[in-house]
Amino acid sequence: MTTGSSTVAWRSLLLWGSAALVVTVTAVSFVLWGLNGPAYLVDLIATYCL
C-alpha cells in the first residue's frame, strides 16, 4: 500500500475544495453587492458576527 500517494491525493482534494469554496464565496459576495449594495454585506456580517 502506498501511503505517500494517498496523502498527496488528500492534500490535492483539500486544496481544490478550498479553492472552490473561495471562488463560491467571492461570487456570492459580488452578486449580493450588485443586488443590494455594500450595506447589505455589512449588515449581514454584523448580524452573524456581533
C-alpha positions as CSV (number, residue, x, y, z in Angstrom):
1,M,0.0,0.0,0.0
2,T,1.4,3.4,-0.9
3,T,0.5,5.9,1.8
4,G,2.5,8.7,0.1
5,S,0.2,8.9,-2.9
6,S,-2.8,8.7,-0.6
7,T,-1.5,11.7,1.4
8,V,-0.9,13.7,-1.8
9,A,-4.4,12.8,-3.0
10,W,-6.0,14.1,0.2
11,R,-3.9,17.3,0.1
12,S,-4.9,17.9,-3.5
13,L,-8.6,17.3,-2.7
14,L,-8.4,19.7,0.2
15,L,-6.7,22.3,-2.0
16,W,-9.3,22.1,-4.7
17,G,-12.1,22.1,-2.2
18,S,-10.7,25.2,-0.5
19,A,-10.2,26.9,-3.9
20,A,-13.8,26.1,-4.9
21,L,-15.1,27.5,-1.6
22,V,-13.2,30.7,-2.0
23,V,-14.5,31.1,-5.6
24,T,-18.1,30.4,-4.5
25,V,-17.9,32.9,-1.6
26,T,-16.4,35.5,-3.8
27,A,-19.1,35.0,-6.5
28,V,-21.9,35.2,-3.9
29,S,-20.4,38.4,-2.4
30,F,-20.3,40.0,-5.8
31,V,-23.9,39.0,-6.5
32,L,-25.1,40.4,-3.2
33,W,-23.1,43.5,-3.7
34,G,-24.6,44.1,-7.1
35,L,-28.1,43.4,-6.0
36,N,-28.2,45.4,-2.7
37,G,-25.1,47.4,-2.5
38,P,-22.4,47.3,0.2
39,A,-24.8,48.0,3.0
40,Y,-26.3,44.5,2.7
41,L,-23.0,42.8,3.1
42,V,-22.1,45.0,6.1
43,D,-25.4,44.2,7.7
44,L,-25.1,40.5,7.0
45,I,-21.6,40.4,8.6
46,A,-22.7,42.5,11.6
47,T,-25.7,40.2,12.1
48,Y,-23.7,37.0,12.2
49,C,-20.6,38.2,13.9
50,L,-22.0,40.5,16.6
